[in-house]
């Protein structure tokens, strides 16, 4: 097991749900990335998902697309994100997942990317534009370097493919709560709840619900069905709109209700 899998087992024993917080590396600027990660951890995040920006982020909504564009302008690269993670590892063992697309991994060299990611302290990888069927070489590298490759499953995923995806996803399964791109919705459609129940019957692996979560009230009627939630666009929006002097307080006010809803207190308390 790696840090990610150990954390998920720990949360299960404690009867808590995981709070996974996403941020785009290099946004609003490169020097802020480590500080923002520390705030996310301090105010209750169990796992950090760091976005490695790509010029054509097809699975992301406008907020994250904009953050990716600006991070690329600032000079964010695969090499730099791994350096940042190495620095983060000097002070914390919080599980870290990289979310990116296949193109940056290919450009870096898949084997070298996994080797360097392992050395930097990466625990998981999400590549939304590759399927388990197409990504056997990625799965093989993930086993070699003990980095969990996490696949997405959506309400539009063919039932004939669901079991294969559930089997190949390691660490947890990323359950997409809406069709389309990431963003914010006020509540979950009954069809999503039905979909999650169907997936739960097919696997004992942790299910993490993402896409469109922006308020703690959304979580109350769904938390019993999943093992945790992933928050992305809402956090990126806060980091982009907050003054540096207000950022920590704004993230605290946003994350604390989620932490209480999911069980537990902010780690800074």
C-alpha positions in Angstrom: 0.0 0.0 0.0 1.0 3.6 -0.5 0.1 6.8 1.5 -3.2 7.2 -0.4 -4.4 3.7 0.3 -3.2 3.8 4.0 -5.1 7.1 4.5 -8.3 5.6 3.0 -8.0 2.6 5.3 -7.5 4.9 8.3 -10.5 7.0 7.4 -12.7 3.8 7.1 -11.6 2.6 10.6 -12.4 6.1 12.0 -15.8 6.1 10.3 -14.9 9.3 8.5 -15.4 10.4 4.9 -12.5 11.7 2.8 -12.2 15.4 1.9 -10.1 15.6 -1.3 -9.2 19.1 -2.4 -8.1 20.0 -5.9 -5.9 23.0 -6.8 -4.1 23.9 -10.1 -0.4 23.9 -9.5 1.0 27.3 -10.4 -2.2 29.2 -9.9 -2.6 32.0 -9.1 1.2 31.9 -9.2 3.9 29.3 -8.8 5.3 30.5 -5.4 1.8 30.3 -3.8 1.3 26.6 -4.6 3.0 25.1 -1.5 1.3 27.6 0.8 -2.1 26.8 -0.6 -1.5 23.1 -0.1 -0.6 23.8 3.5 -3.9 25.7 4.0 -5.9 22.9 2.3 -4.4 20.4 4.7 -4.7 22.7 7.8 -8.4 23.2 7.3 -9.4 19.6 6.8 -8.3 18.1 3.5 -7.3 14.4 3.8 -5.9 14.2 0.3 -4.5 16.8 -2.1 -5.2 16.6 -5.9 -2.7 18.8 -7.7 -3.6 19.7 -11.3 -0.7 19.6 -13.8 -2.0 22.1 -16.4 -2.5 21.2 -20.1 -3.4 23.5 -22.9 -6.5 21.5 -23.9 -8.1 20.4 -20.6 -11.2 18.8 -22.1 -12.6 17.4 -18.8 -12.5 20.7 -17.0 -15.0 23.6 -16.7 -14.2 27.2 -17.3 -12.8 28.0 -13.9 -10.2 25.2 -14.0 -9.5 25.8 -17.7 -8.7 29.5 -16.9 -6.5 28.5 -14.0 -4.6 26.0 -16.2 -4.1 28.6 -18.9 -2.7 31.1 -16.4 -0.5 28.5 -14.7 1.0 27.6 -18.1 1.7 31.3 -18.7 3.5 31.4 -15.4 5.7 28.6 -16.5 4.3 25.5 -14.8 5.7 22.3 -16.2 5.7 18.6 -15.2 9.3 19.0 -14.0 8.3 21.9 -11.8 5.2 20.3 -10.3 7.4 17.4 -9.2 9.9 19.8 -7.6 7.1 21.4 -5.7 5.8 18.1 -4.5 9.3 17.2 -3.3 9.4 20.4 -1.3 5.9 19.7 0.2 7.2 16.2 1.2 9.7 17.9 3.5 6.9 18.9 5.9 4.0 16.6 5.3 3.0 13.1 4.4 -0.5 14.0 3.2 -1.4 11.8 0.1 -0.9 13.7 -3.1 -2.5 12.9 -6.5 -1.6 14.5 -9.8 -4.4 15.1 -12.2 -3.3 15.7 -15.7 -3.8 14.6 -19.3 -2.0 12.0 -21.4 -0.1 14.5 -23.5 2.1 16.0 -20.7 2.9 12.4 -19.5 3.9 11.4 -23.0 6.0 14.4 -23.6 7.9 13.8 -20.3 8.2 10.1 -21.1 5.8 7.8 -19.3 8.5 5.6 -17.5 10.5 8.7 -16.5 7.4 10.5 -15.3 6.4 7.6 -13.0 10.0 7.2 -11.8 10.4 10.9 -11.0 6.9 11.1 -9.6 7.6 8.2 -7.2 10.8 9.9 -6.1 9.0 13.2 -5.5 6.4 11.6 -3.3 3.4 11.3 -5.6 0.8 8.7 -4.5 -1.8 8.7 -7.2 -2.5 9.8 -10.8 -5.7 10.7 -12.6 -5.7 11.0 -16.4 -9.2 11.6 -17.6 -8.5 11.3 -21.3 -7.4 7.7 -21.2 -9.5 4.6 -20.5 -8.3 1.5 -18.8 -8.6 -0.4 -22.1 -6.2 2.1 -23.8 -4.0 2.6 -20.7 -2.6 -0.8 -20.0 1.0 0.6 -20.2 0.0 3.3 -17.6 -1.5 0.6 -15.4 1.7 -1.5 -15.6 3.9 1.5 -14.8 1.6 2.4 -11.8 2.1 -1.1 -10.4 5.9 -0.9 -10.9 6.2 2.4 -9.1 3.3 1.9 -6.5 1.4 4.9 -7.7 -2.4 4.5 -7.7 -4.0 5.2 -11.1 -7.6 6.3 -10.6 -10.2 6.0 -13.3 -13.4 7.9 -13.7 -16.8 6.3 -14.0 -19.8 8.4 -15.2 -23.6 8.0 -15.5 -23.1 7.6 -19.2 -20.5 4.8 -18.9 -21.8 1.7 -20.6 -22.8 -1.0 -18.1 -20.7 -3.5 -20.0 -17.6 -1.5 -19.1 -18.4 -0.6 -15.5 -16.9 -3.7 -13.9 -13.7 -3.4 -15.9 -13.2 0.2 -14.8 -14.0 -0.6 -11.2 -11.5 -3.5 -11.3 -8.7 -1.5 -12.8 -9.0 1.7 -10.7 -6.7 1.6 -7.7 -6.9 3.6 -4.5 -10.4 4.7 -5.2 -12.9 5.1 -8.0 -13.7 8.7 -9.2 -17.5 8.9 -9.5 -18.5 11.7 -11.8 -21.7 13.4 -10.4 -22.7 15.1 -13.6 -22.2 14.6 -17.2 -20.0 17.0 -19.0 -17.2 19.1 -17.4 -16.3 20.1 -13.9 -18.2 23.0 -12.2 -20.8 23.7 -9.6 -24.4 22.5 -9.2 -26.7 23.3 -6.4 -28.0 19.7 -5.7 -27.6 16.2 -7.0 -30.2 14.8 -9.3 -32.0 11.6 -8.1 -30.5 9.8 -11.1 -27.0 10.4 -9.6 -28.0 8.9 -6.3 -29.4 5.9 -8.2 -26.2 5.6 -10.2 -24.0 5.7 -7.1 -26.1 2.9 -5.5 -25.7 0.8 -8.7 -21.9 1.3 -8.6 -21.7 0.5 -4.9 -23.4 -2.9 -5.4 -20.6 -3.7 -7.9 -17.5 -2.9 -5.8 -16.1 -2.6 -2.3 -13.5 -0.1 -3.4 -13.8 3.5 -2.0 -16.0 5.7 -4.1 -15.1 9.4 -4.3 -17.7 11.8 -5.7 -16.6 14.8 -7.7 -17.6 17.4 -10.3 -20.0 20.1 -9.2 -19.6 20.2 -5.4 -19.5 23.7 -4.0 -21.5 23.7 -0.8 -21.5 21.5 2.3 -25.2 21.2 2.2 -24.9 19.2 -1.0 -23.1 16.5 0.9 -25.6 15.6 3.6 -27.9 13.4 1.6 -25.2 11.7 -0.3 -22.3 11.1 2.1 -23.7 7.7 3.3 -23.4 6.4 -0.2 -19.8 7.3 -0.9 -16.4 7.3 0.9 -15.6 10.9 0.3 -15.9 13.9 -2.0 -13.6 15.8 -4.3 -13.9 19.6 -4.5 -12.2 21.4 -7.4 -13.7 24.4 -9.2 -14.9 26.1 -6.0 -11.4 26.0 -4.4 -9.7 27.2 -7.5 -12.2 30.1 -7.7 -11.4 31.1 -4.1 -7.6 31.0 -4.7 -8.0 33.1 -7.8 -10.3 35.7 -6.4 -8.8 36.1 -2.9 -6.2 38.7 -1.9 -3.1 37.0 -0.5 -3.9 38.4 3.0 -7.4 36.9 2.9 -6.8 33.6 1.2 -6.2 31.5 4.4 -9.3 32.8 6.1 -11.4 32.3 2.9 -10.3 28.7 2.5 -10.9 28.1 6.2 -14.5 29.4 6.0 -15.1 27.3 2.9 -13.6 24.0 4.0 -14.6 23.8 7.6 -18.3 23.1 7.0 -17.3 20.3 4.7 -15.0 18.8 7.2 -17.7 18.8 9.9 -20.2 17.3 7.5 -17.8 14.5 6.6 -16.7 13.9 10.2 -13.7 15.2 12.1 -12.3 18.7 12.7 -9.9 20.8 10.7 -6.3 19.5 11.1 -5.2 23.0 12.3 -7.4 22.8 15.4 
